[in-house]
């Protein structure tokens, strides 16, 4: 288990030494383009299978779709080439592959739903054109972030603004009347205006993350100050507990006022990890987990919907027929079980039997049609994506970049863990989207911003040092640093 | 800061590994539980939307005749199961209903027909790659459509309830398997749920039990046809067809009297007759006495050699066990009185029509019993052959010489049997039977049997006909013989 990370660390170390001989450093943009072509090929092949299985015919259209897809990401590639030439070459192709497979899956579920609606004599709106539109908008936003944020360190200047805006965005739906902030699927996290709906919380996550990274970097010394020693463990000082308590309070607020377990869990987990990375003290994690468990127990006792979720998690088959019961998870499990190792084949399964198949439960649809092999491959693509982000965080020279890169990478994996774990009954279902796969504009936009920031950090990490800029002094090992900063409470 | 970052990286890997382990558990270890959960509609929908294999039989000139096919439809189930001449072949094909599942061969060979059988695996794989919808395999039956149709038409036209089973004595192939009254499996495979439900309820409410496959799922007292088993036991015991047996007009059996059908002496003489004459005239006293003399051991042994008492026979549909004793002790006969009544096929003797056909087929085949089988070959969706019927000998029930003698006795019996359908130039070996049924046998219509094989010197078909007659005075000769002969004629004429 240790070797991949060491492997990720190894080349990073190699790169910093390669960085010394300036212009010789390869940009690896060719690799990126090649991999993008490969992603386009995989996505076209997937689309072809869907067409073959669903429509029983193949048309030349698929070829054009494939080209259009490649064109779209070709633009992104050119932008990366122009604005972040040293960015990691694997990140964008991974995203393209996930996004493309998501589109294929949404299209595939559209076909099934249309057929269902036709039989019932109804008409429904397909989701895939909207998602294609969202993808285009998201890529535009991706470009904008790459262009505007020339250096990720400039973000620290606006950190408090980001924090405030993030908080407001997060809280907004809870306090707005339900005319514009309706409750959908039990959660009050949407803003709706006409045909458009947004989940401001998705953006708030990233803004708050940037804020926390900047905040922790500036106040890092404080958190590393040791508090009272209890049973051989250095406890933090009471007044330094602020950020943890704040994060805990915010996530609890999200849970209580918006009934959004997923975002709550995601937010709290990410902040905890960033706190740990910043201070290098596991006690924060222990403390945070204690708070989390406490909060979870309180929430379980207070809210019936939390109890229901837990009951559905323990045995979805037992609560199958209950209102708000395990029907959905049971259907997902049936789909996953039917898919088995190899899956039913793209377009040959019945993923539409699972409610919300194209959003929260898209992992179940993939597990059904592509089987365990497909699901595992998908998880590994996410892993590659997040580990490349983590590797950039390791290689980048400034602490803010490290913290932000680490936080963003962890946020990505945490999302995957929460949604896939929920769908496969590893943890209680909390209802968030799978990054880049699920239908939904907000999540897509936010995650593209996340990727743009990661690319920016990786570009900084791999960019060869120019002579003008003095090489930063290597980070002093944290273990030494905190011996210097010891301060006893009075 | 790199050390904690690396640890977080490890934690991320740990999370993914947890997800993978859990997915392995769900999709590999628990997969079958979830797949087979009755609330999981996927398998059912998948199965019904797959192009189910055909059931076919080859008639004259090796012409394939489709018994069950599918018709593409526009609805959710995509294919409608259709049966040509549904009621005629219903006991053979069974039915396939979305709501009520499958029955008969449709159920017994479901894995082949729906394409999930392992023998179709390679083809499924290629279907997966080529993107073509997987299709089910086809089943070719041993049925002779002409014989089946002739038998069904003869039974149905006369309005009889009963069954006709025809076998190829040399191979055990089932040439005809008729049960009347029958049902139309097309009504059960209809995609209209209400029509399906109505048909199902009507068939099940019908007192004449149209969905009962009398050929293999019902047993009847064999009456005088069981004398063949006693005769076989006697021949095996060293007797010959020329040996004398009693011709008395009455036998004291337990507390009652056992008499001949005509209430007189056998062949009009009190001085004994040959076994051949006794069989050809179906004299009850002679065979009751013979059975009594042979003893329970030999009778039971001979019955078992013919396959009676076999409880695990499948053709591939399961065949109801035939017995000579009560259901609690299938192969044991009680006291001497019971043994004597058994000798004339009464008391507790119950044979399925298929069992009785097996007995004559064994005699026709020189004493060697062949496993009855309905499936001639399993064909892949592209009609290439996957497996073919393997004739299977179930052992020798009697010596070739004894079988020859018994055949001669049956030829003599046919000569004494009336009824329509006799044909010049065709020697049939047969035996009739009129089995008393119910608690008041004199006033309850009997089961009329006719078992036969033809041509006698080179048997190509062995047949058992049973009619649950409505007429108290009915005998096997009058009713069943004509149906049996018509079936034989159809089978031989076509073959």
Boltz contact constraints between the chains, C-beta under 6 A:
constraints:
  - contact:
      token1: [A, 1]
      token2: [B, 13]
      max_distance: 6.0
  - contact:
      token1: [A, 5]
      token2: [B, 6]
      max_distance: 6.0
  - contact:
      token1: [A, 5]
      token2: [B, 9]
      max_distance: 6.0
  - contact:
      token1: [A, 5]
      token2: [B, 10]
      max_distance: 6.0
  - contact:
      token1: [A, 9]
      token2: [B, 6]
      max_distance: 6.0
  - contact:
      token1: [A, 52]
      token2: [B, 131]
      max_distance: 6.0
  - contact:
      token1: [A, 273]
      token2: [B, 8]
      max_distance: 6.0
  - contact:
      token1: [A, 276]
      token2: [B, 4]
      max_distance: 6.0
  - contact:
      token1: [A, 277]
      token2: [B, 4]
      max_distance: 6.0
  - contact:
      token1: [A, 277]
      token2: [B, 5]
      max_distance: 6.0
  - contact:
      token1: [A, 280]
      token2: [B, 4]
      max_distance: 6.0
  - contact:
      token1: [A, 333]
      token2: [B, 34]
      max_distance: 6.0
  - contact:
      token1: [A, 334]
      token2: [B, 34]
      max_distance: 6.0
  - contact:
      token1: [A, 334]
      token2: [B, 40]
      max_distance: 6.0
  - contact:
      token1: [A, 336]
      token2: [B, 26]
      max_distance: 6.0
  - contact:
      token1: [A, 336]
      token2: [B, 27]
      max_distance: 6.0
  - contact:
      token1: [A, 337]
      token2: [B, 31]
      max_distance: 6.0
  - contact:
      token1: [A, 337]
      token2: [B, 34]
      max_distance: 6.0
  - contact:
      token1: [A, 337]
      token2: [B, 35]
      max_distance: 6.0
  - contact:
      token1: [A, 338]
      token2: [B, 35]
      max_distance: 6.0
  - contact:
      token1: [A, 338]
      token2: [B, 42]
      max_distance: 6.0
  - contact:
      token1: [A, 340]
      token2: [B, 27]
      max_distance: 6.0
  - contact:
      token1: [A, 340]
      token2: [B, 31]
      max_distance: 6.0
  - contact:
      token1: [A, 341]
      token2: [B, 28]
      max_distance: 6.0
  - contact:
      token1: [A, 345]
      token2: [B, 128]
      max_distance: 6.0
  - contact:
      token1: [A, 350]
      token2: [B, 42]
      max_distance: 6.0
  - contact:
      token1: [A, 350]
      token2: [B, 45]
      max_distance: 6.0
  - contact:
      token1: [A, 372]
      token2: [B, 23]
      max_distance: 6.0
  - contact:
      token1: [A, 372]
      token2: [B, 27]
      max_distance: 6.0
  - contact:
      token1: [A, 375]
      token2: [B, 23]
      max_distance: 6.0
  - contact:
      token1: [A, 376]
      token2: [B, 20]
      max_distance: 6.0
  - contact:
      token1: [A, 379]
      token2: [B, 16]
      max_distance: 6.0
  - contact:
      token1: [A, 379]
      token2: [B, 19]
      max_distance: 6.0
  - contact:
      token1: [A, 383]
      token2: [B, 16]
      max_distance: 6.0
  - contact:
      token1: [A, 386]
      token2: [B, 12]
      max_distance: 6.0
  - contact:
      token1: [A, 390]
      token2: [B, 9]
      max_distance: 6.0
  - contact:
      token1: [A, 393]
      token2: [B, 5]
      max_distance: 6.0
  - contact:
      token1: [A, 394]
      token2: [B, 2]
      max_distance: 6.0
  - contact:
      token1: [A, 394]
      token2: [B, 5]
      max_distance: 6.0
  - contact:
      token1: [A, 399]
      token2: [B, 1]
      max_distance: 6.0
  - contact:
      token1: [A, 402]
      token2: [B, 1]
      max_distance: 6.0
  - contact:
      token1: [A, 406]
      token2: [B, 5]
      max_distance: 6.0
  - contact:
      token1: [A, 406]
      token2: [B, 8]
      max_distance: 6.0
  - contact:
      token1: [A, 410]
      token2: [B, 8]
      max_distance: 6.0
  - contact:
      token1: [A, 413]
      token2: [B, 12]
      max_distance: 6.0
  - contact:
      token1: [A, 413]
      token2: [B, 15]
      max_distance: 6.0
  - contact:
      token1: [A, 417]
      token2: [B, 15]
      max_distance: 6.0
  - contact:
      token1: [A, 420]
      token2: [B, 19]
      max_distance: 6.0
  - contact:
      token1: [A, 424]
      token2: [B, 22]
      max_distance: 6.0
  - contact:
      token1: [A, 424]
      token2: [B, 23]
      max_distance: 6.0
  - contact:
      token1: [A, 424]
      token2: [B, 26]
      max_distance: 6.0
  - contact:
      token1: [A, 426]
      token2: [B, 22]
      max_distance: 6.0
